[in-house]
Amino acid sequence: MEHVRVVGVALLHRFPDGPRVLAARRTTPPDAAGGWEFPGGKCDPGESLETAAVREVREELACEVRVTGRLQGAVPVKPGYALEVVVGELVSGEPAPLEHDALRWLRADELGSVRWLPSDVPFLAELRTRLESTT
């Protein structure tokens, strides 16, 4: 059975104290409300992960990003849906929480300070390594 691809965007940005990743807190659906995630969403039929990532960030955060890589793996989100995570960097604009109630820029040592949605958790180890290797 073909899965619907869902893209999450690990949006990295370099701050004076080192690189950070953007985490966004969900408000819906009720079972995900209050959980933190990589922003993103479903890929349209025939849409690449990269194109979907740019579109979803524009819709959810009102800023422009460029995809620079990808984290390994795909994780089931719900029956028929699988999450894949790309790495991106801010090109223009400042992320605004249009579809979330909070945003946080997290350092590698802060990744455990928020309650990530279960589907995002498997990507954190590789992300932590990437953040630590670019400090």
Backbone as a printed PyTorch tensor [residue, N CA C, xyz], in Angstrom:
tensor([[[ 0.8330, -1.1830,  0.0000],
         [ 0.0000,  0.0000,  0.0000],
         [ 0.8800,  1.2510,  0.0000]],

        [[ 0.5440,  2.1850, -0.8160],
         [ 1.2800,  3.4450, -0.9180],
         [ 0.9000,  4.3500,  0.2570]],

        [[ 1.9070,  4.9090,  0.9150],
         [ 1.6660,  5.8390,  2.0130],
         [ 1.6040,  7.2620,  1.5000]],

        [[ 0.8080,  8.0810,  2.1510],
         [ 0.8440,  9.5170,  1.9110],
         [ 2.0970, 10.0290,  2.5980]],

        [[ 2.9010, 10.7650,  1.8640],
         [ 4.1280, 11.3100,  2.4350],
         [ 3.8160, 12.5920,  3.1900]],

        [[ 4.3430, 12.6760,  4.4030],
         [ 4.2230, 13.8710,  5.2340],
         [ 5.6450, 14.3690,  5.4540]],

        [[ 5.8590, 15.6520,  5.1930],
         [ 7.2030, 16.2100,  5.3620],
         [ 7.2530, 17.0710,  6.6170]],

        [[ 8.2930, 16.8550,  7.3950],
         [ 8.6110, 17.7340,  8.5160],
         [ 9.8780, 18.4920,  8.1420]],

        [[ 9.9890, 19.7150,  8.6030],
         [11.1530, 20.5310,  8.2590],
         [11.9390, 20.8600,  9.5290]],

        [[13.1460, 20.3140,  9.6150],
         [14.0670, 20.6660, 10.6950],
         [14.7740, 21.9410, 10.2300]],

        [[14.1950, 23.0650, 10.6110],
         [14.6800, 24.3690, 10.1670],
         [15.8110, 24.8190, 11.0910]],

        [[17.0130, 24.8870, 10.5330],
         [18.1930, 25.2470, 11.3150],
         [18.5550, 26.7110, 11.0780]],

        [[19.0420, 27.3460, 12.1360],
         [19.4780, 28.7350, 12.0290],
         [20.6500, 28.9350, 12.9940]],

        [[21.6510, 29.6620, 12.5440],
         [22.8160, 29.9110, 13.4000],
         [22.5890, 31.1920, 14.1880]],

        [[22.6610, 31.0410, 15.5100],
         [22.5660, 32.1590, 16.4420],
         [23.9630, 32.4280, 16.9880]],

        [[24.1720, 33.5580, 17.6790],
         [25.5070, 33.8360, 18.2300],
         [26.0410, 32.7200, 19.1260]],

        [[25.1420, 32.0070, 19.8200],
         [25.5910, 30.9250, 20.7030],
         [25.5960, 29.5630, 20.0000]],

        [[25.3990, 29.5440, 18.6850],
         [25.4560, 28.2890, 17.9430],
         [24.1630, 27.9830, 17.2070]],

        [[24.1360, 26.8430, 16.5170],
         [22.9610, 26.4940, 15.7190],
         [21.7910, 26.0420, 16.5910]],

        [[20.5990, 26.3200, 16.0960],
         [19.3600, 25.9020, 16.7620],
         [18.3910, 25.3850, 15.7060]],

        [[17.4190, 24.6010, 16.1640],
         [16.3630, 24.0930, 15.2890],
         [15.0350, 24.6420, 15.7900]],

        [[14.1300, 24.9030, 14.8580],
         [12.8250, 25.4440, 15.2130],
         [11.8580, 24.3120, 15.5620]],

        [[11.2180, 24.4340, 16.7070],
         [10.1550, 23.5180, 17.1260],
         [ 8.8570, 24.3140, 17.1920]],

        [[ 7.7510, 23.6800, 16.7810],
         [ 6.4520, 24.3410, 16.7510],
         [ 5.4500, 23.5260, 17.5700]],

        [[ 4.6440, 24.2070, 18.3950],
         [ 3.6810, 23.5030, 19.2470],
         [ 2.3010, 23.4490, 18.5900]],

        [[ 1.7780, 22.2350, 18.4720],
         [ 0.4910, 21.9850, 17.8260],
         [-0.6740, 22.4560, 18.6830]],

        [[-1.7570, 22.8350, 18.0070],
         [-3.0140, 23.1590, 18.6810],
         [-4.1130, 22.1600, 18.3170]],

        [[-3.9650, 21.4840, 17.1850],
         [-4.9420, 20.4940, 16.7200],
         [-4.1910, 19.3430, 16.0770]],

        [[-4.8040, 18.1970, 15.9040],
         [-6.0630, 17.7490, 16.5070],
         [-5.8850, 17.5690, 18.0140]],

        [[-6.9860, 17.3280, 18.7450],
         [-6.9090, 17.2500, 20.2080],
         [-5.8370, 16.2910, 20.7360]],

        [[-5.6210, 15.1530, 20.0750],
         [-4.6290, 14.1990, 20.5820],
         [-3.1920, 14.6670, 20.3670]],

        [[-2.9850, 15.6790, 19.5270],
         [-1.6410, 16.2120, 19.2920],
         [-1.4490, 17.5910, 19.9160]],

        [[-2.5220, 18.2060, 20.3640],
         [-2.4420, 19.5650, 20.9210],
         [-1.4630, 19.6080, 22.0920]],

        [[-0.5810, 20.6090, 22.0640],
         [ 0.4210, 20.7650, 23.1090],
         [ 1.7200, 20.0390, 22.8180]],

        [[ 1.7080, 19.1720, 21.8060],
         [ 2.9240, 18.4670, 21.4150],
         [ 3.7480, 19.3150, 20.4550]],

        [[ 5.0520, 19.1050, 20.4870],
         [ 5.9610, 19.8690, 19.6320],
         [ 6.3580, 19.0350, 18.4200]],

        [[ 6.5720, 19.7200, 17.3050],
         [ 6.8770, 19.0360, 16.0530],
         [ 7.7950, 19.8880, 15.1930]],

        [[ 8.3010, 19.2170, 14.1440],
         [ 8.9200, 19.9510, 13.0560],
         [ 7.7700, 20.4470, 12.1950]],

        [[ 7.7140, 21.7350, 11.8340],
         [ 6.6170, 22.2060, 10.9960],
         [ 6.6260, 21.4830,  9.6550]],

        [[ 5.4680, 21.4070,  9.0300],
         [ 5.3550, 20.7360,  7.7380],
         [ 3.9450, 20.2500,  7.5090]],

        [[ 3.8100, 19.2600,  6.6240],
         [ 2.4830, 18.7380,  6.3080],
         [ 2.5330, 17.7500,  5.1760]],

        [[ 1.3600, 17.4130,  4.6760],
         [ 1.2350, 16.3990,  3.6280],
         [ 1.7810, 16.8970,  2.2960]],

        [[ 2.4270, 15.9820,  1.5860],
         [ 2.8430, 16.2520,  0.2160],
         [ 1.6270, 16.0770, -0.6850]],

        [[ 1.4560, 16.9750, -1.6260],
         [ 0.4130, 16.8070, -2.6220],
         [ 0.8200, 15.6960, -3.5710]],

        [[-0.1490, 15.0390, -4.2450],
         [ 0.2050, 13.9750, -5.1980],
         [ 1.2370, 14.4650, -6.2190]],

        [[ 2.3280, 13.7170, -6.3600],
         [ 3.3790, 14.0630, -7.3100],
         [ 4.3340, 15.1470, -6.8410]],

        [[ 4.1230, 15.7040, -5.6620],
         [ 4.9650, 16.7800, -5.1380],
         [ 6.1830, 16.1810, -4.4330]],

        [[ 7.3550, 16.7470, -4.6650],
         [ 8.5640, 16.2670, -3.9900],
         [ 8.5610, 16.7300, -2.5280]],

        [[ 9.3590, 16.0440, -1.7180],
         [ 9.5030, 16.4540, -0.3140],
         [ 9.9910, 17.8940, -0.2270]],

        [[10.9440, 18.2390, -1.0740],
         [11.5400, 19.5770, -1.0360],
         [10.5080, 20.6530, -1.3590]],

        [[ 9.7250, 20.4300, -2.4240],
         [ 8.7100, 21.4050, -2.8170],
         [ 7.6410, 21.5270, -1.7460]],

        [[ 7.2220, 20.3940, -1.1820],
         [ 6.2130, 20.4130, -0.1190],
         [ 6.7500, 21.1420,  1.1120]],

        [[ 8.0230, 20.9320,  1.4430],
         [ 8.6180, 21.5830,  2.6090],
         [ 8.5750, 23.1010,  2.4590]],

        [[ 8.9870, 23.6010,  1.3090],
         [ 8.9890, 25.0470,  1.0640],
         [ 7.5620, 25.5970,  1.1390]],

        [[ 6.6170, 24.8960,  0.5100],
         [ 5.2180, 25.3360,  0.5050],
         [ 4.6310, 25.3330,  1.9140]],

        [[ 4.8380, 24.2420,  2.6500],
         [ 4.2660, 24.1260,  3.9880],
         [ 4.8330, 25.1760,  4.9420]],

        [[ 6.1320, 25.4350,  4.8860],
         [ 6.7240, 26.4580,  5.7560],
         [ 6.1720, 27.8350,  5.3930]],

        [[ 6.0080, 28.0890,  4.1180],
         [ 5.4280, 29.3770,  3.6960],
         [ 4.0130, 29.5210,  4.2690]],

        [[ 3.2060, 28.4430,  4.2010],
         [ 1.8270, 28.4830,  4.6920],
         [ 1.7540, 28.5600,  6.2170]],

        [[ 2.5970, 27.7960,  6.9250],
         [ 2.5050, 27.6920,  8.3800],
         [ 3.2850, 28.7650,  9.1280]],

        [[ 4.3930, 29.2460,  8.5360],
         [ 5.3000, 30.1410,  9.2570],
         [ 5.5400, 31.4740,  8.5620]],

        [[ 4.9920, 31.6550,  7.3570],
         [ 5.1200, 32.9200,  6.6170],
         [ 6.5740, 33.3340,  6.4010]],

        [[ 7.4250, 32.3660,  6.0720],
         [ 8.8120, 32.6830,  5.7440],
         [ 9.2730, 31.7430,  4.6310]],

        [[10.4290, 32.0360,  4.0850],
         [10.9600, 31.2440,  2.9800],
         [12.1610, 30.4340,  3.4450]],

        [[12.2040, 29.1700,  3.0230],
         [13.3120, 28.2920,  3.3890],
         [13.8810, 27.6200,  2.1450]],

        [[15.0930, 27.1180,  2.3140],
         [15.7480, 26.3120,  1.2830],
         [16.0840, 24.9820,  1.9360]],

        [[15.7530, 23.8910,  1.2550],
         [16.0670, 22.5570,  1.7600],
         [17.5360, 22.2750,  1.4770]],

        [[18.2640, 21.8320,  2.5190],
         [19.7010, 21.5890,  2.3840],
         [20.0860, 20.1370,  2.6360]],

        [[19.1370, 19.3110,  3.0400],
         [19.4530, 17.9170,  3.3260],
         [18.2390, 17.1720,  3.8250]],

        [[18.5040, 16.0040,  4.3830],
         [17.4120, 15.1490,  4.8340],
         [17.8910, 14.2840,  5.9920]],

        [[17.0040, 14.0330,  6.9460],
         [17.3010, 13.0980,  8.0270],
         [16.8690, 11.7040,  7.5710]],

        [[17.5220, 10.6840,  8.0880],
         [17.2670,  9.3230,  7.6310],
         [15.9510,  8.7930,  8.1730]],

        [[15.3060,  7.9630,  7.3470],
         [14.1450,  7.2120,  7.7890],
         [12.8130,  7.8190,  7.4390]],

        [[11.7780,  7.0280,  7.7190],
         [10.3790,  7.4260,  7.5790],
         [ 9.6430,  6.7650,  8.7320]],

        [[ 8.7380,  7.5080,  9.3730],
         [ 8.0550,  7.0290, 10.5660],
         [ 6.5430,  7.1050, 10.3420]],

        [[ 5.8230,  6.0280, 10.6340],
         [ 4.3620,  6.0900, 10.5120],
         [ 3.7900,  7.1700, 11.4400]],

        [[ 2.8690,  7.9680, 10.9070],
         [ 2.2060,  9.0030, 11.6930],
         [ 0.8460,  8.4830, 12.1500]],

        [[ 0.1260,  7.9150, 11.2090],
         [-1.1550,  7.2560, 11.4370],
         [-1.3320,  6.3160, 10.2510]],

        [[-2.3150,  5.4270, 10.2820],
         [-2.4480,  4.4770,  9.1650],
         [-2.4800,  5.1820,  7.8030]],

        [[-1.5610,  4.7610,  6.9260],
         [-1.5000,  5.3100,  5.5830],
         [-0.6550,  6.5530,  5.4180]],

        [[-0.0370,  7.0410,  6.5110],
         [ 0.7630,  8.2620,  6.4510],
         [ 2.1390,  8.0090,  7.0470]],

        [[ 3.1880,  8.4990,  6.3730],
         [ 4.5550,  8.3220,  6.8660],
         [ 5.2840,  9.6680,  6.8520]],

        [[ 5.9290, 10.0000,  7.9870],
         [ 6.6740, 11.2450,  8.1360],
         [ 8.1150, 11.0690,  7.7000]],

        [[ 8.5830, 11.9940,  6.8600],
         [ 9.9860, 12.1010,  6.4770],
         [10.4090, 13.5240,  6.8150]],

        [[11.6580, 13.6870,  7.2440],
         [12.1120, 15.0100,  7.6920],
         [13.2720, 15.5010,  6.8320]],

        [[13.1090, 16.7160,  6.3200],
         [14.1790, 17.3740,  5.5800],
         [14.8080, 18.4290,  6.4830]],

        [[16.0170, 18.8300,  6.1540],
         [16.7240, 19.8880,  6.8650],
         [16.6750, 21.1240,  5.9820]],

        [[16.4040, 22.2650,  6.5850],
         [16.3210, 23.4840,  5.8050],
         [16.9640, 24.6490,  6.5280]],

        [[17.1530, 25.7260,  5.7770],
         [17.6760, 26.9540,  6.3650],
         [16.7920, 28.1110,  5.9400]],

        [[16.7040, 29.0940,  6.7980],
         [15.9030, 30.2860,  6.5570],
         [16.5390, 31.1050,  5.4360]],

        [[15.7360, 31.4760,  4.4490],
         [16.2060, 32.3010,  3.3410],
         [15.7440, 33.7460,  3.5480]],

        [[14.4790, 33.9150,  3.9360],
         [13.9680, 35.2650,  4.2010],
         [12.7650, 35.1900,  5.1320]],

        [[12.5470, 36.2960,  5.8320],
         [11.4290, 36.3760,  6.7570],
         [11.7940, 35.8400,  8.1350]],

        [[10.8840, 36.0310,  9.0480],
         [11.0220, 35.5540, 10.4290],
         [ 9.8420, 34.6340, 10.7010]],

        [[10.0900, 33.3920, 11.1360],
         [ 8.9700, 32.4680, 11.3540],
         [ 7.9150, 33.0410, 12.3080]],

        [[ 6.6450, 32.9260, 11.8880],
         [ 5.5040, 33.3750, 12.6890],
         [ 4.5570, 32.1880, 12.8700]],

        [[ 4.0430, 31.9700, 14.0730],
         [ 3.1930, 30.8040, 14.3310],
         [ 1.7620, 30.9870, 13.8170]],

        [[ 1.5580, 30.8330, 12.5130],
         [ 0.2300, 31.0110, 11.9350],
         [-0.6930, 29.8350, 12.2470]],

        [[-0.1340, 28.6220, 12.3670],
         [-0.9510, 27.4280, 12.6240],
         [-0.5490, 26.7270, 13.9190]],

        [[ 0.3480, 27.3140, 14.6750],
         [ 0.8020, 26.7680, 15.9590],
         [ 0.5920, 27.8530, 17.0110]],

        [[ 0.6500, 27.4700, 18.3000],
         [ 0.4820, 28.5030, 19.3240],
         [ 1.7990, 28.9470, 19.9350]],

        [[ 2.9120, 28.2880, 19.5480],
         [ 4.2200, 28.7030, 20.0610],
         [ 5.3200, 28.1510, 19.1580]],

        [[ 6.4210, 28.8820, 19.0910],
         [ 7.6260, 28.4560, 18.3800],
         [ 8.7970, 28.6120, 19.3330]],

        [[ 9.7680, 27.7050, 19.2350],
         [10.9880, 27.8180, 20.0370],
         [12.1810, 27.3940, 19.1990]],

        [[13.2670, 28.1490, 19.2990],
         [14.5380, 27.7710, 18.6870],
         [15.3250, 27.0030, 19.7400]],

        [[15.6180, 25.7270, 19.4940],
         [16.2630, 24.8710, 20.4860],
         [17.6880, 24.5100, 20.0940]],

        [[18.6090, 24.6110, 21.0700],
         [19.9700, 24.1150, 20.8860],
         [19.9470, 22.5950, 21.0180]],

        [[21.0410, 21.9500, 20.6520],
         [21.1400, 20.4880, 20.7580],
         [20.8370, 20.0240, 22.1740]],

        [[21.3490, 20.7490, 23.1710],
         [21.1400, 20.3260, 24.5660],
         [19.7560, 20.6680, 25.0980]],

        [[18.9300, 21.3190, 24.2950],
         [17.5660, 21.6620, 24.7060],
         [16.5000, 20.8040, 24.0260]],

        [[16.9060, 19.8850, 23.1500],
         [15.9240, 19.0910, 22.4020],
         [14.9910, 18.3180, 23.3310]],

        [[15.4750, 17.9140, 24.4870],
         [14.6470, 17.1830, 25.4350],
         [13.7810, 18.0560, 26.3200]],

        [[13.8030, 19.3680, 26.1130],
         [13.0680, 20.2770, 26.9950],
         [11.6150, 20.4750, 26.5820]],

        [[11.2070, 19.9170, 25.4530],
         [ 9.8150, 20.0020, 25.0070],
         [ 9.2820, 18.5860, 24.8000]],

        [[ 7.9490, 18.4470, 24.8160],
         [ 7.3080, 17.1480, 24.5980],
         [ 7.0340, 16.9840, 23.1090]],

        [[ 7.9660, 16.3120, 22.4150],
         [ 7.8420, 16.0910, 20.9800],
         [ 6.7180, 15.0980, 20.6940]],

        [[ 6.0710, 15.2560, 19.5550],
         [ 5.1010, 14.2560, 19.1100],
         [ 5.8550, 12.9530, 18.8470]],

        [[ 5.2260, 11.8090, 19.1330],
         [ 5.9210, 10.5200, 18.9930],
         [ 6.5500, 10.2930, 17.6190]],

        [[ 5.9180, 10.7630, 16.5540],
         [ 6.4650, 10.5310, 15.2110],
         [ 7.7270, 11.3440, 14.9430]],

        [[ 7.9460, 12.4270, 15.6770],
         [ 9.1380, 13.2630, 15.4800],
         [10.3410, 12.7540, 16.2820]],

        [[10.0760, 12.0440, 17.3780],
         [11.1420, 11.6070, 18.2850],
         [12.2500, 10.8000, 17.5940]],

        [[11.9300,  9.8540, 16.6780],
         [13.0170,  9.0640, 16.0810],
         [14.0470,  9.8840, 15.2980]],

        [[13.7270, 11.1040, 14.9400],
         [14.6500, 11.9410, 14.1670],
         [15.5810, 12.7710, 15.0530]],

        [[15.3170, 12.8060, 16.3570],
         [16.0610, 13.7130, 17.2410],
         [17.5240, 13.3410, 17.4170]],

        [[17.8580, 12.0480, 17.4550],
         [19.2620, 11.6590, 17.6610],
         [20.1400, 12.1540, 16.5150]],

        [[19.7020, 11.9270, 15.2710],
         [20.4840, 12.3980, 14.1270],
         [20.5390, 13.9280, 14.1090]],

        [[19.4330, 14.5660, 14.4350],
         [19.3910, 16.0240, 14.4640],
         [20.3570, 16.5570, 15.5250]],

        [[20.3650, 15.9500, 16.7020],
         [21.2720, 16.3740, 17.7810],
         [22.7270, 16.2920, 17.2890]],

        [[23.0750, 15.1920, 16.6330],
         [24.4250, 15.0310, 16.1010],
         [24.7620, 16.1250, 15.1040]],

        [[23.8160, 16.4460, 14.2180],
         [24.0520, 17.5230, 13.2370],
         [24.2560, 18.8630, 13.9160]],

        [[23.4280, 19.1540, 14.9010],
         [23.5620, 20.4320, 15.6090],
         [24.8920, 20.5090, 16.3410]],

        [[25.3000, 19.4350, 16.9970],
         [26.5610, 19.4280, 17.7540],
         [27.7730, 19.5000, 16.8330]],

        [[27.6640, 18.9700, 15.6250],
         [28.8180, 18.9620, 14.7280],
         [29.0000, 20.3100, 14.0200]],

        [[28.0250, 21.1960, 14.1320],
         [28.1460, 22.5010, 13.4700],
         [28.3390, 23.6300, 14.4740]],

        [[28.6350, 23.2890, 15.7370],
         [28.8410, 24.3550, 16.7260],
         [30.2270, 24.9290, 16.6300]]])
